[in-house]
Amino acid sequence: MKVLVLGATGLLGREVYRKLRDDGLDVVGAGHRRAHGDVVSVDARDPRSVDALFEAVGPDVVLNAAGERRLDHWSRQELHAMNVEVPRLLAERCQARSAWLIHVSSDYVFDGRRPPHAPEDQRCPLNSYGQSKADGENVIKNAAPSATVLRVPVLHGSVEFPEESNLSSLISLVAAGTPATIDDWAIRYPTATGDVATVLRQMLTHAAALRGLTCHWSATEALTKYEMALAIGELLDVHIGQLRPERRPHPTRPGDPRLDCRLLEELGFTARTPLREALPQVIASTLGRQAAQ
């Protein structure tokens, strides 16, 4: 089985690529601007570049961890290109080659009003990011009915720059002692990239059960962003009195997008690392990167 990981230079993709490689699978990682070493450079927005990659690799499985979440970094058109047009292109190429596409999506396709959200629940995204992820799911299912979608919540792991994850950005804020107002209304389920990588690895052995389905994986710890800041401050042993909790509802964020993960749990999936166990490594990665810059 030949596996191609798209987005292998990103926060999640790096962990997925490392996990599959360390497990001895025949895997090729592909990235774009940060591609280096044994990671192949590809512009997934360019059909010719994708066709050349598929021709060279001949994948049986494509894991798509490429995408964009930073609304303030990309225009709406660029967000659509990465989160909708790239998945469409990958789905069309996988369908033509009878390759299995596993696409990573987001809990932001839900409005968070009636948790837990089952895979088949109606989607109701509240912002352009969530809409782009929902649209990406739609084009995949239309182009490749056998494709599988895995929805995940906010992720954390080792970073190459603090803004690469919401949790790392929060670590930088807490460590700097900068006064700020932090959301204490929306519930989040911060999930380790290593756990999602383990789940994706396990999914490869359950192809018959998972082809064509949408499934979920998430940590179970429910925390607001302010509560995460409290945990970070405790581990760093720093005062966070300069941070003010904001408890007013936010109209463009889901209040509680908890994911119903029973489909994978019933297959025996268990990968969940407690946040406090994962935080020291994430903190070291974040602050170490800052010191090196």
C-alpha positions as a Markdown table, in Angstrom:
| # | Residue | x | y | z |
|---|---|---|---|---|
| 1 | Met | 0.0 | 0.0 | 0.0 |
| 2 | Lys | 1.5 | 3.3 | -1.1 |
| 3 | Val | 0.3 | 6.3 | 1.0 |
| 4 | Leu | 0.6 | 10.0 | -0.1 |
| 5 | Val | 0.3 | 12.6 | 2.6 |
| 6 | Leu | -0.6 | 16.1 | 1.4 |
| 7 | Gly | 0.2 | 18.9 | 3.8 |
| 8 | Ala | 3.1 | 17.0 | 5.2 |
| 9 | Thr | 4.8 | 20.3 | 6.3 |
| 10 | Gly | 1.9 | 21.5 | 8.3 |
| 11 | Leu | 1.0 | 21.2 | 12.0 |
| 12 | Leu | -1.0 | 17.9 | 11.6 |
| 13 | Gly | 0.7 | 16.7 | 8.4 |
| 14 | Arg | 4.1 | 16.5 | 9.9 |
| 15 | Glu | 2.9 | 14.2 | 12.7 |
| 16 | Val | 1.0 | 12.0 | 10.2 |
| 17 | Tyr | 3.9 | 11.7 | 7.9 |
| 18 | Arg | 6.3 | 10.9 | 10.8 |
| 19 | Lys | 3.9 | 8.3 | 12.2 |
| 20 | Leu | 3.4 | 6.5 | 9.0 |
| 21 | Arg | 7.1 | 6.6 | 8.2 |
| 22 | Asp | 8.1 | 5.4 | 11.6 |
| 23 | Asp | 5.6 | 2.5 | 11.3 |
| 24 | Gly | 7.4 | 1.4 | 8.2 |
| 25 | Leu | 4.7 | 2.2 | 5.7 |
| 26 | Asp | 5.5 | 3.0 | 2.1 |
| 27 | Val | 4.7 | 6.7 | 2.4 |
| 28 | Val | 5.5 | 9.9 | 0.5 |
| 29 | Gly | 5.0 | 13.3 | 2.1 |
| 30 | Ala | 4.2 | 16.4 | 0.0 |
| 31 | Gly | 4.2 | 20.1 | 1.0 |
| 32 | His | 4.5 | 23.5 | -0.6 |
| 33 | Arg | 6.4 | 26.5 | 0.8 |
| 34 | Arg | 8.1 | 24.6 | 3.6 |
| 35 | Ala | 8.9 | 21.4 | 1.7 |
| 36 | His | 12.5 | 20.3 | 2.5 |
| 37 | Gly | 14.4 | 17.1 | 3.0 |
| 38 | Asp | 12.5 | 14.0 | 1.8 |
| 39 | Val | 9.2 | 16.0 | 1.6 |
| 40 | Val | 8.2 | 16.5 | -2.1 |
| 41 | Ser | 7.3 | 20.0 | -3.2 |
| 42 | Val | 3.9 | 20.4 | -4.8 |
| 43 | Asp | 1.5 | 23.3 | -5.4 |
| 44 | Ala | -1.8 | 21.5 | -4.7 |
| 45 | Arg | -3.7 | 24.3 | -6.3 |
| 46 | Asp | -2.1 | 23.6 | -9.7 |
| 47 | Pro | -3.6 | 20.6 | -11.5 |
| 48 | Arg | -0.4 | 20.0 | -13.5 |
| 49 | Ser | 1.6 | 19.8 | -10.3 |
| 50 | Val | -0.8 | 17.4 | -8.7 |
| 51 | Asp | -1.0 | 15.2 | -11.8 |
| 52 | Ala | 2.8 | 15.0 | -11.9 |
| 53 | Leu | 2.9 | 14.0 | -8.2 |
| 54 | Phe | 0.2 | 11.3 | -8.6 |
| 55 | Glu | 2.0 | 10.0 | -11.7 |
| 56 | Ala | 5.3 | 9.8 | -9.8 |
| 57 | Val | 3.9 | 8.3 | -6.6 |
| 58 | Gly | 1.0 | 6.1 | -7.8 |
| 59 | Pro | -0.8 | 6.3 | -4.4 |
| 60 | Asp | -3.3 | 3.7 | -3.2 |
| 61 | Val | -4.3 | 6.1 | -0.3 |
| 62 | Val | -4.2 | 9.9 | -0.2 |
| 63 | Leu | -4.4 | 11.6 | 3.2 |
| 64 | Asn | -5.2 | 15.2 | 2.8 |
| 65 | Ala | -4.0 | 17.3 | 5.8 |
| 66 | Ala | -3.6 | 20.4 | 3.7 |
| 67 | Gly | -5.8 | 23.4 | 4.4 |
| 68 | Glu | -6.0 | 26.9 | 5.8 |
| 69 | Arg | -7.7 | 28.1 | 9.0 |
| 70 | Arg | -6.2 | 31.6 | 9.5 |
| 71 | Leu | -9.0 | 34.0 | 8.4 |
| 72 | Asp | -6.9 | 37.0 | 9.0 |
| 73 | His | -4.0 | 35.7 | 6.8 |
| 74 | Trp | -5.9 | 34.8 | 3.7 |
| 75 | Ser | -8.6 | 36.4 | 1.5 |
| 76 | Arg | -11.9 | 34.6 | 1.0 |
| 77 | Gln | -10.8 | 33.6 | -2.5 |
| 78 | Glu | -7.6 | 32.1 | -1.2 |
| 79 | Leu | -9.5 | 30.3 | 1.6 |
| 80 | His | -11.8 | 28.8 | -1.0 |
| 81 | Ala | -8.9 | 27.8 | -3.2 |
| 82 | Met | -7.2 | 25.8 | -0.4 |
| 83 | Asn | -10.2 | 24.4 | 1.4 |
| 84 | Val | -12.5 | 23.7 | -1.5 |
| 85 | Glu | -10.8 | 23.7 | -4.9 |
| 86 | Val | -7.8 | 21.6 | -3.6 |
| 87 | Pro | -10.1 | 18.9 | -2.1 |
| 88 | Arg | -12.1 | 18.9 | -5.3 |
| 89 | Leu | -8.9 | 18.3 | -7.4 |
| 90 | Leu | -7.6 | 15.6 | -5.1 |
| 91 | Ala | -11.0 | 13.8 | -5.1 |
| 92 | Glu | -11.2 | 13.9 | -8.9 |
| 93 | Arg | -7.7 | 12.4 | -9.2 |
| 94 | Cys | -8.3 | 9.8 | -6.5 |
| 95 | Gln | -11.6 | 8.7 | -8.2 |
| 96 | Ala | -9.8 | 8.4 | -11.6 |
| 97 | Arg | -7.1 | 6.2 | -10.1 |
| 98 | Ser | -9.3 | 4.2 | -7.7 |
| 99 | Ala | -7.3 | 5.6 | -4.7 |
| 100 | Trp | -8.9 | 6.1 | -1.3 |
| 101 | Leu | -9.0 | 9.7 | -0.2 |
| 102 | Ile | -9.1 | 10.5 | 3.5 |
| 103 | His | -9.8 | 14.2 | 4.0 |
| 104 | Val | -9.3 | 16.1 | 7.3 |
| 105 | Ser | -12.1 | 18.5 | 8.0 |
| 106 | Ser | -13.2 | 20.6 | 11.0 |
| 107 | Asp | -15.8 | 20.8 | 13.9 |
| 108 | Tyr | -16.4 | 24.4 | 12.6 |
| 109 | Val | -18.9 | 23.0 | 10.1 |
| 110 | Phe | -21.3 | 22.9 | 13.1 |
| 111 | Asp | -22.9 | 25.8 | 15.0 |
| 112 | Gly | -22.3 | 24.2 | 18.4 |
| 113 | Arg | -25.9 | 24.6 | 19.6 |
| 114 | Arg | -26.9 | 21.0 | 20.0 |
| 115 | Pro | -23.8 | 18.9 | 21.0 |
| 116 | Pro | -22.7 | 16.3 | 20.6 |
| 117 | His | -22.7 | 16.5 | 16.8 |
| 118 | Ala | -23.0 | 13.2 | 15.0 |
| 119 | Pro | -21.4 | 12.8 | 11.6 |
| 120 | Glu | -24.7 | 12.8 | 9.9 |
| 121 | Asp | -26.1 | 15.9 | 11.7 |
| 122 | Gln | -27.0 | 19.0 | 9.7 |
| 123 | Arg | -24.1 | 21.3 | 9.2 |
| 124 | Cys | -24.5 | 25.0 | 9.9 |
| 125 | Pro | -21.2 | 26.9 | 9.8 |
| 126 | Leu | -21.1 | 30.3 | 11.3 |
| 127 | Asn | -18.0 | 31.8 | 9.5 |
| 128 | Ser | -16.2 | 31.7 | 6.2 |
| 129 | Tyr | -13.7 | 29.1 | 7.5 |
| 130 | Gly | -16.4 | 26.7 | 8.6 |
| 131 | Gln | -18.3 | 27.3 | 5.3 |
| 132 | Ser | -15.2 | 26.6 | 3.3 |
| 133 | Lys | -14.7 | 23.3 | 5.2 |
| 134 | Ala | -18.3 | 22.3 | 4.6 |
| 135 | Asp | -18.0 | 23.2 | 0.9 |
| 136 | Gly | -14.8 | 21.1 | 0.7 |
| 137 | Glu | -16.7 | 18.1 | 2.2 |
| 138 | Asn | -19.4 | 18.6 | -0.4 |
| 139 | Val | -17.2 | 18.6 | -3.5 |
| 140 | Ile | -15.3 | 15.6 | -2.2 |
| 141 | Lys | -18.4 | 13.5 | -1.7 |
| 142 | Asn | -19.6 | 14.5 | -5.2 |
| 143 | Ala | -16.3 | 13.7 | -6.9 |
| 144 | Ala | -15.3 | 10.6 | -5.0 |
| 145 | Pro | -18.2 | 8.8 | -3.2 |
| 146 | Ser | -15.7 | 6.3 | -1.6 |
| 147 | Ala | -13.8 | 9.1 | 0.1 |
| 148 | Thr | -13.8 | 9.4 | 3.9 |
| 149 | Val | -13.9 | 12.6 | 5.8 |
| 150 | Leu | -12.4 | 12.9 | 9.3 |
| 151 | Arg | -13.6 | 15.9 | 11.3 |
| 152 | Val | -11.4 | 17.1 | 14.1 |
| 153 | Pro | -11.4 | 20.1 | 16.6 |
| 154 | Val | -8.7 | 22.6 | 17.4 |
| 155 | Leu | -5.3 | 20.9 | 17.3 |
| 156 | His | -2.1 | 21.3 | 19.2 |
| 157 | Gly | 1.4 | 19.9 | 18.8 |
| 158 | Ser | 5.0 | 20.8 | 18.1 |
| 159 | Val | 5.1 | 24.0 | 16.0 |
| 160 | Glu | 7.5 | 25.7 | 13.6 |
| 161 | Phe | 6.2 | 29.1 | 14.6 |
| 162 | Pro | 3.8 | 30.1 | 17.4 |
| 163 | Glu | 0.9 | 31.2 | 15.2 |
| 164 | Glu | 0.8 | 27.7 | 13.7 |
| 165 | Ser | -1.7 | 26.6 | 16.3 |
| 166 | Asn | -4.2 | 28.5 | 18.5 |
| 167 | Leu | -2.8 | 26.9 | 21.6 |
| 168 | Ser | 0.8 | 28.0 | 20.8 |
| 169 | Ser | -0.4 | 31.5 | 20.1 |
| 170 | Leu | -2.0 | 31.5 | 23.5 |
| 171 | Ile | 1.3 | 30.2 | 25.1 |
| 172 | Ser | 3.2 | 33.1 | 23.6 |
| 173 | Leu | 0.6 | 35.6 | 24.9 |
| 174 | Val | 0.7 | 34.1 | 28.5 |
| 175 | Ala | 4.5 | 34.0 | 28.5 |
| 176 | Ala | 4.8 | 37.6 | 27.3 |
| 177 | Gly | 2.5 | 38.9 | 30.1 |
| 178 | Thr | 0.6 | 41.0 | 27.5 |
| 179 | Pro | -2.7 | 42.4 | 28.7 |
| 180 | Ala | -5.5 | 40.9 | 26.6 |
| 181 | Thr | -9.2 | 39.8 | 26.7 |
| 182 | Ile | -9.6 | 36.1 | 26.3 |
| 183 | Asp | -12.7 | 34.2 | 25.3 |
| 184 | Asp | -14.3 | 32.4 | 28.2 |
| 185 | Trp | -17.6 | 31.5 | 26.5 |
| 186 | Ala | -16.9 | 29.0 | 23.6 |
| 187 | Ile | -16.1 | 25.5 | 24.6 |
| 188 | Arg | -13.2 | 23.8 | 22.8 |
| 189 | Tyr | -11.7 | 20.3 | 22.8 |
| 190 | Pro | -8.0 | 20.7 | 22.2 |
| 191 | Thr | -6.7 | 17.6 | 20.6 |
| 192 | Ala | -3.1 | 16.4 | 20.1 |
| 193 | Thr | -1.8 | 16.1 | 16.5 |
| 194 | Gly | -0.1 | 12.9 | 17.6 |
| 195 | Asp | -3.5 | 11.4 | 18.6 |
| 196 | Val | -5.0 | 12.3 | 15.2 |
| 197 | Ala | -2.0 | 10.8 | 13.4 |
| 198 | Thr | -2.5 | 7.6 | 15.4 |
| 199 | Val | -6.2 | 7.6 | 14.4 |
| 200 | Leu | -5.4 | 8.1 | 10.7 |
| 201 | Arg | -2.9 | 5.3 | 10.9 |
| 202 | Gln | -5.6 | 3.0 | 12.4 |
| 203 | Met | -8.1 | 4.1 | 9.8 |
| 204 | Leu | -5.9 | 2.5 | 7.1 |
| 205 | Thr | -6.5 | -0.9 | 8.6 |
| 206 | His | -10.3 | -0.3 | 8.6 |
| 207 | Ala | -10.8 | 0.7 | 5.0 |
| 208 | Ala | -13.7 | -1.7 | 4.4 |
| 209 | Ala | -15.7 | -0.2 | 7.3 |
| 210 | Leu | -14.8 | 3.4 | 6.7 |
| 211 | Arg | -14.9 | 4.0 | 2.9 |
| 212 | Gly | -17.4 | 6.6 | 2.0 |
| 213 | Leu | -18.2 | 7.6 | 5.6 |
| 214 | Thr | -17.7 | 10.8 | 7.6 |
| 215 | Cys | -16.3 | 10.2 | 11.1 |
| 216 | His | -15.1 | 12.2 | 14.0 |
| 217 | Trp | -12.2 | 12.2 | 16.5 |
| 218 | Ser | -11.7 | 14.6 | 19.4 |
| 219 | Ala | -10.3 | 14.9 | 22.9 |
| 220 | Thr | -13.0 | 14.9 | 25.6 |
| 221 | Glu | -11.6 | 17.7 | 27.8 |
| 222 | Ala | -14.0 | 20.7 | 27.5 |
| 223 | Leu | -12.1 | 24.0 | 28.0 |
| 224 | Thr | -12.6 | 27.6 | 27.0 |
| 225 | Lys | -9.7 | 29.6 | 25.7 |
| 226 | Tyr | -9.4 | 31.4 | 29.0 |
| 227 | Glu | -9.3 | 28.0 | 30.9 |
| 228 | Met | -6.5 | 26.9 | 28.6 |
| 229 | Ala | -4.6 | 30.1 | 29.5 |
| 230 | Leu | -5.1 | 29.3 | 33.2 |
| 231 | Ala | -3.5 | 25.8 | 32.6 |
| 232 | Ile | -0.6 | 27.3 | 30.7 |
| 233 | Gly | 0.0 | 29.9 | 33.3 |
| 234 | Glu | 0.1 | 27.3 | 36.0 |
| 235 | Leu | 2.6 | 25.2 | 34.2 |
| 236 | Leu | 4.8 | 28.2 | 33.4 |
| 237 | Asp | 4.3 | 29.5 | 37.0 |
| 238 | Val | 3.4 | 32.9 | 35.7 |
| 239 | His | 0.7 | 35.4 | 36.9 |
| 240 | Ile | -2.1 | 35.8 | 34.3 |
| 241 | Gly | -4.0 | 38.6 | 36.1 |
| 242 | Gln | -3.5 | 40.7 | 32.9 |
| 243 | Leu | -5.8 | 38.4 | 31.0 |
| 244 | Arg | -9.5 | 39.3 | 31.3 |
| 245 | Pro | -12.2 | 36.6 | 30.6 |
| 246 | Glu | -14.8 | 37.5 | 28.0 |
| 247 | Arg | -18.1 | 35.6 | 28.5 |
| 248 | Arg | -20.3 | 37.2 | 25.9 |
| 249 | Pro | -21.4 | 34.9 | 23.1 |
| 250 | His | -19.7 | 35.3 | 19.8 |
| 251 | Pro | -22.0 | 35.2 | 16.8 |
| 252 | Thr | -19.4 | 33.7 | 14.4 |
| 253 | Arg | -18.0 | 30.9 | 16.6 |
| 254 | Pro | -19.7 | 27.7 | 17.6 |
| 255 | Gly | -20.6 | 27.7 | 21.3 |
| 256 | Asp | -20.0 | 23.9 | 21.8 |
| 257 | Pro | -19.0 | 22.0 | 18.7 |
| 258 | Arg | -18.4 | 18.7 | 20.6 |
| 259 | Leu | -18.0 | 15.8 | 18.2 |
| 260 | Asp | -19.7 | 12.4 | 18.6 |
| 261 | Cys | -16.8 | 10.0 | 18.1 |
| 262 | Arg | -18.7 | 6.7 | 18.6 |
| 263 | Leu | -18.2 | 5.4 | 15.1 |
| 264 | Leu | -14.4 | 5.1 | 15.6 |
| 265 | Glu | -14.7 | 4.3 | 19.3 |
| 266 | Glu | -16.7 | 1.3 | 18.5 |
| 267 | Leu | -13.9 | 0.1 | 16.2 |
| 268 | Gly | -11.5 | 0.3 | 19.2 |
| 269 | Phe | -9.9 | 3.7 | 18.7 |
| 270 | Thr | -8.7 | 5.2 | 21.9 |
| 271 | Ala | -5.9 | 7.7 | 21.2 |
| 272 | Arg | -6.5 | 10.6 | 23.6 |
| 273 | Thr | -3.7 | 12.4 | 25.4 |
| 274 | Pro | -4.7 | 14.6 | 28.4 |
| 275 | Leu | -4.0 | 18.3 | 27.7 |
| 276 | Arg | -1.9 | 18.7 | 30.8 |
| 277 | Glu | 0.3 | 15.7 | 29.7 |
| 278 | Ala | 0.8 | 17.2 | 26.3 |
| 279 | Leu | 1.2 | 20.9 | 27.3 |
| 280 | Pro | 4.9 | 20.7 | 28.5 |
| 281 | Gln | 6.1 | 19.6 | 25.1 |
| 282 | Val | 3.9 | 22.2 | 23.3 |
| 283 | Ile | 5.2 | 24.9 | 25.6 |
| 284 | Ala | 8.8 | 23.9 | 25.0 |
| 285 | Ser | 8.3 | 23.8 | 21.2 |
| 286 | Thr | 6.6 | 27.2 | 21.2 |
| 287 | Leu | 9.0 | 29.1 | 23.4 |
| 288 | Gly | 12.0 | 27.3 | 21.9 |
| 289 | Arg | 10.9 | 28.5 | 18.5 |
| 290 | Gln | 10.4 | 32.0 | 19.7 |
| 291 | Ala | 13.9 | 32.1 | 21.3 |
| 292 | Ala | 15.5 | 30.8 | 18.0 |
| 293 | Gln | 13.8 | 33.6 | 15.9 |
